[in-house]
Amino acid sequence: MSMRTIATPLAEAELPRACEAELHAIADWWLTHTIDRERGGFYGEVDVDNQSLPDAPKSIILNTRVLWFFSEAALATGDARYRDAACRAFDYLSEHFVDRAHGGVYWEVDAEGEVHADKKQVYAQGFAIYALCAYYRLSDNPEARALALSLFEHVERHARDADQGGYLEALSNAWGPLEDFRLSDKDLNFPKTMNTHLHILEAYTSLYQVAPQAAVKEALRHTIDVFAHHIIDTDSGHLRMFMGLDWQDHSTGLSYGHDIECSWLLLKALKALGDADLSNQLEPLAVKMAEVCHREALGKHGELMDAYDFSSQRYHTERIWWVQAEALVGFVYAYRHTDDCRYLSAAEKLWTFIKHYQIDTQGGEWFWLSTLDSGHRSHYKVGAWKCPYHNGRAMLEVMRLLSP
């Protein structure tokens, strides 16, 4: 009997249906609590009690992730309300975040839509490309595709390291050098990071699907090669986090959430690129990353540990929403690629954990930290780093991968 035939009924039949229901719950919560009808777009922050903060600044990361989510949700369900929300996010991005003078997108605007932080974080350019591609597939709006290609050209021209390969972390408003590259205060200040490259990888994967041009194909292959040669430690199956221009590793720990996210994004990128030889070479490495997470980082409730710190030699024990979402997708991808039901069982247990401990069953959406963590009410539900992207995408991917 093959492993494929002994899959559990929940994971094979009920899990995609449960994820579809949760997809609508997430989308409807965002429609109810986040639309800024006075100033346009979406609120920059909503607290854990679903109270909006109308004067909070608005982040490009929040806006592009909202655009991506509602575009993909509308494509998957045909719900006109989700299409309208995607159009709203696109219009706000076009009006307030696009730098008409220098190209690219700004990092942040204030509540009135005026530029508040104008640096060109390459991570943000990647998310804008990713979102615009989804919106183009939904709307056929040529402006979305043209803007995505313009952002791609600016990243390639200004942020790509012609000598050492890969991409710089950040540049100034006019695409000049910066001393502070950091994406957030918790990050180390190095010119190349795994995180930015990961989201360039997903952006270029999507861009190649809507604009299969030679330059995009070359850049996608280049980014995959960077992961294979510089970012993934092929011996351990982990990602290197922070690197110098010469790719020297300065990481202080491991990130299991990013490891499992990279695993499935790499599989998706290889499929989009369509190079059989490269796929045969790197697909086993992508699966190895999922296997390492399965072996090293599963908690007693089926959850995935967030990270491991080298100096203290300790795991981060807090259960974070996006890590569980990415692990759910990563294990389903590994199952689909290998037919190994250990991964499907892991996904089933993760979903049970998410239902019991991560979703706010009273107020809607997901808590930043699980209810098993003492500080689970100390973080916002909406903000620059809390969007419907990780959890919404997990629902969409599981639906796509497991639905009959």
C-alpha positions in Angstrom: 0.0 0.0 0.0 1.4 3.4 -1.0 1.8 6.2 1.6 -0.6 8.3 -0.5 -3.5 5.9 0.1 -3.3 6.0 3.9 -3.7 9.8 4.3 -6.0 10.8 7.1 -9.5 11.8 6.1 -9.2 15.2 8.0 -6.1 16.3 6.1 -7.3 15.1 2.7 -10.9 16.1 2.9 -11.8 18.3 5.8 -8.6 20.4 6.0 -9.1 22.3 2.7 -12.7 22.9 3.5 -11.7 24.2 7.0 -9.1 26.4 5.4 -11.7 27.8 2.9 -14.0 28.7 5.8 -11.1 30.4 7.7 -10.1 32.3 4.5 -13.5 33.9 4.4 -13.4 34.5 8.2 -10.0 36.3 7.8 -11.2 38.4 4.8 -14.5 39.3 6.3 -12.7 40.5 9.5 -10.4 42.7 7.5 -13.4 44.2 5.6 -15.1 44.9 8.9 -12.3 46.3 10.9 -9.6 47.9 8.7 -11.1 50.0 6.0 -10.3 53.7 6.5 -13.3 55.4 5.0 -12.3 58.9 6.1 -8.7 59.1 4.8 -8.6 56.3 2.3 -7.0 52.9 2.1 -6.8 50.9 5.3 -6.0 51.8 8.9 -2.3 51.6 9.8 -3.0 49.8 13.1 -5.9 47.9 14.8 -5.3 46.7 18.4 -5.9 43.3 19.9 -9.5 44.4 20.9 -10.3 45.3 17.3 -10.1 49.0 18.0 -8.7 51.0 15.1 -6.0 53.7 15.6 -6.9 56.2 12.9 -3.8 58.4 13.3 -1.3 55.5 13.0 1.1 55.7 10.0 0.5 53.4 7.1 3.3 51.0 6.0 4.0 49.9 2.5 4.3 46.4 3.9 0.8 46.5 5.2 -0.7 48.0 2.1 1.0 45.6 -0.3 0.1 42.6 1.7 -3.5 43.7 1.9 -3.4 44.2 -1.9 -1.9 40.8 -2.4 -4.3 39.0 -0.1 -7.6 40.5 -1.4 -6.4 40.0 -5.0 -5.7 36.3 -4.4 -8.8 35.8 -2.3 -11.0 37.4 -5.1 -9.3 35.1 -7.7 -9.9 32.0 -5.5 -13.5 32.7 -4.5 -14.9 35.2 -7.0 -16.2 37.3 -4.2 -16.9 40.9 -5.5 -16.2 42.4 -2.0 -12.7 41.1 -2.1 -12.2 42.5 -5.6 -13.4 45.9 -4.4 -10.9 45.7 -1.4 -8.1 44.9 -3.8 -9.0 47.8 -6.0 -9.0 50.1 -3.0 -5.5 48.9 -1.9 -4.2 49.4 -5.5 -5.6 52.9 -5.8 -4.1 53.9 -2.4 -0.7 52.4 -3.2 -0.7 54.2 -6.6 -1.6 57.5 -5.2 0.4 57.6 -2.0 3.3 55.1 -2.0 4.8 55.4 -5.5 7.8 57.7 -5.9 7.1 59.5 -9.2 10.4 61.3 -9.1 12.9 58.5 -8.3 10.9 55.4 -8.9 10.2 52.7 -6.4 7.8 52.8 -3.4 8.2 54.7 -0.1 8.5 52.9 3.2 5.8 54.7 5.1 3.2 57.4 4.9 1.3 59.2 7.7 -2.4 58.8 8.3 -3.1 61.5 5.8 -1.1 59.8 3.1 1.9 62.1 3.2 5.4 60.6 2.9 6.7 59.8 6.4 9.8 57.6 5.5 11.2 57.6 2.0 14.0 55.1 2.1 14.0 52.4 -0.6 13.9 49.1 1.3 14.4 46.4 -1.2 12.2 44.1 0.8 9.4 46.6 0.2 10.0 46.8 -3.5 9.7 43.0 -3.6 6.4 43.0 -1.8 5.0 45.6 -4.1 6.0 43.6 -7.2 4.4 40.5 -5.6 1.1 42.3 -4.8 0.9 44.1 -8.2 1.3 40.8 -10.0 -1.6 39.3 -8.1 -3.7 42.4 -8.8 -2.9 42.3 -12.5 -4.0 38.6 -12.7 -7.3 39.7 -11.0 -8.0 42.9 -12.9 -6.0 42.8 -16.2 -5.1 46.4 -15.4 -2.0 47.2 -17.5 -0.9 49.9 -15.0 -0.3 47.2 -12.4 1.9 45.1 -14.6 3.8 48.2 -15.9 4.4 49.3 -12.3 5.6 45.9 -11.3 8.1 45.9 -14.2 9.2 49.4 -13.3 10.0 48.3 -9.7 11.8 45.3 -11.0 14.0 47.5 -13.3 14.8 49.8 -10.4 15.8 46.9 -8.1 17.9 45.3 -10.8 19.6 48.7 -11.7 20.2 50.0 -8.2 20.2 47.1 -5.7 21.7 44.2 -7.5 25.4 43.6 -6.6 27.1 43.2 -9.9 30.3 42.0 -8.3 29.3 39.5 -5.6 25.7 38.8 -6.7 22.5 39.1 -4.8 20.8 42.3 -3.6 21.5 45.1 -1.2 19.2 45.4 1.7 18.3 49.1 1.4 19.1 52.4 -0.4 18.2 56.0 0.1 15.2 57.7 -1.5 17.2 58.5 -4.6 18.7 55.0 -4.6 22.0 56.1 -3.1 24.0 54.4 -0.3 22.8 54.1 3.3 24.6 53.3 6.5 21.6 51.8 8.2 20.3 48.8 6.2 18.0 47.4 8.9 14.5 46.3 8.0 13.5 46.7 11.7 15.0 47.5 15.0 15.4 43.8 15.9 17.6 43.1 12.8 21.3 43.2 12.5 22.8 45.9 10.3 24.3 44.0 7.4 24.0 44.8 3.7 22.6 41.4 2.6 19.9 39.4 4.4 18.1 36.1 3.9 14.7 37.8 4.5 15.0 40.4 1.6 16.2 37.7 -0.8 13.4 35.4 0.2 10.8 38.0 -0.8 12.6 39.0 -3.9 12.4 35.3 -4.8 8.6 35.2 -4.3 8.2 38.5 -6.2 10.2 37.4 -9.2 8.4 34.1 -9.3 5.1 35.9 -9.6 6.5 38.5 -12.0 7.8 35.8 -14.4 4.3 34.3 -14.5 2.7 37.5 -15.7 5.7 38.9 -17.6 7.8 36.0 -18.9 10.6 38.2 -20.3 14.2 37.2 -20.7 15.4 39.7 -18.1 12.9 38.5 -15.5 13.8 34.9 -16.2 17.5 35.7 -15.7 16.9 37.5 -12.5 14.7 34.7 -11.1 17.4 32.2 -11.9 20.0 34.4 -10.4 18.0 34.7 -7.1 17.6 30.9 -7.0 21.3 30.5 -7.5 22.0 32.9 -4.7 20.0 30.8 -2.3 21.7 27.6 -3.5 25.2 29.0 -3.2 25.2 31.6 -0.5 22.0 31.6 1.7 21.1 27.9 2.3 23.6 25.9 4.4 23.4 22.7 2.4 24.9 20.7 5.2 22.5 21.7 7.9 19.4 22.6 5.8 19.1 26.0 7.5 19.2 29.5 6.2 22.0 32.0 6.8 20.3 35.1 8.1 22.7 38.1 7.9 25.6 38.5 5.5 28.3 40.9 4.4 28.8 42.1 0.8 31.1 39.1 0.3 28.5 36.7 1.7 30.4 36.1 4.9 27.9 34.8 7.5 27.2 36.9 10.6 24.0 35.1 11.7 23.4 34.8 15.5 20.8 32.1 15.2 18.4 30.0 13.2 14.9 30.9 12.0 12.7 27.8 11.6 9.8 29.9 10.3 11.9 31.3 7.5 13.4 27.8 6.8 10.1 26.2 6.2 8.8 29.3 4.2 11.9 29.1 2.0 11.4 25.4 1.5 8.0 25.8 -0.3 8.8 29.1 -2.0 11.9 27.6 -3.5 9.8 24.6 -4.8 7.4 27.1 -6.3 10.1 29.2 -7.9 11.7 26.1 -9.5 8.4 25.1 -11.0 7.8 28.6 -12.4 11.3 28.7 -13.9 10.8 25.4 -15.6 14.5 24.3 -15.7 14.4 20.5 -15.3 18.1 20.2 -14.5 18.0 22.9 -11.9 14.9 21.5 -10.4 16.4 18.0 -10.1 19.4 19.6 -8.4 17.6 21.8 -5.9 14.2 20.2 -5.1 15.9 17.6 -2.7 17.5 20.6 -0.9 14.1 22.3 -0.5 12.5 19.1 0.9 15.5 18.7 3.2 14.7 22.0 4.7 11.2 20.9 5.5 12.6 17.6 6.9 15.0 19.4 9.2 12.2 21.6 10.6 10.1 18.5 11.1 12.9 16.7 13.0 14.3 19.6 15.0 11.5 22.2 15.7 8.1 20.6 16.4 6.7 21.4 19.8 4.6 19.2 22.0 1.3 20.6 20.7 2.4 20.2 17.0 3.4 23.8 16.6 6.7 24.9 15.0 9.3 26.6 17.1 10.2 30.1 16.0 14.0 30.2 16.2 17.1 29.1 17.9 19.8 31.4 19.4 23.4 30.4 19.1 24.8 32.3 22.1 22.3 31.0 24.6 21.8 27.6 22.8 18.1 27.9 23.5 14.9 27.8 21.4 12.6 30.7 21.3 9.5 29.2 23.0 6.9 31.8 22.0 4.5 30.5 19.3 4.1 33.2 16.6 1.2 33.3 14.1 3.2 33.6 10.9 5.5 30.7 11.8 2.5 28.4 12.2 1.0 29.6 9.0 4.2 29.0 6.9 4.8 25.6 8.6 1.3 24.5 7.6 2.0 25.4 3.9 5.5 24.0 4.0 4.5 20.6 5.3 1.7 20.3 2.8 4.1 21.2 0.0 6.6 18.6 1.3 3.8 16.0 1.4 2.7 16.8 -2.1 6.3 16.5 -3.4 7.2 13.3 -1.6 3.9 11.5 -0.7 5.4 11.1 2.8 2.4 11.2 5.2 4.6 12.3 8.1 4.3 15.8 6.6 0.6 15.5 6.1 0.3 14.4 9.7 2.4 17.4 10.8 0.1 19.7 8.9 -3.0 18.2 10.5 -1.5 18.7 14.0 -0.5 22.2 13.1 -4.0 23.1 12.0 -5.4 21.7 15.3 -2.9 23.9 17.2 -3.9 26.9 15.1 -7.6 26.3 15.7 -7.2 25.9 19.5 -4.5 28.4 20.3 -3.7 30.9 17.5 -7.1 32.0 16.2 -9.0 34.6 18.2 -12.3 32.6 18.4 -14.1 35.5 20.1 -12.8 38.6 18.3 -11.7 37.1 15.0 -8.4 37.1 13.1 -5.3 35.5 14.7 -3.3 36.5 17.8 0.3 37.5 17.2 1.3 35.0 19.9 -0.7 31.9 20.8 -2.9 31.8 23.8 -0.4 29.5 25.4 2.0 32.4 25.6 1.7 34.9 28.4 1.9 38.0 26.3 -0.6 37.0 23.6 -2.7 40.1 24.1 0.3 42.5 24.0 0.6 42.8 20.2 -1.7 44.5 17.7 -3.8 42.5 15.2 -3.1 45.0 12.3 0.1 46.9 11.7 3.2 47.1 9.6 4.1 43.5 10.6 0.7 42.0 11.1 -1.3 41.6 7.9 -3.6 39.0 6.2 -0.6 37.7 4.2 0.8 34.7 6.1 -2.4 33.3 7.5 -4.5 34.2 4.4 -1.9 32.7 2.1 -1.7 29.5 4.1 -5.5 29.1 3.7 -5.2 29.7 0.0 -2.3 27.3 -0.5 -3.8 24.5 1.4 -7.0 24.9 -0.5 -5.1 24.8 -3.8 -2.9 21.8 -2.8 -5.4 19.5 -1.2 -8.8 20.3 -2.8 -9.9 17.6 -5.2 
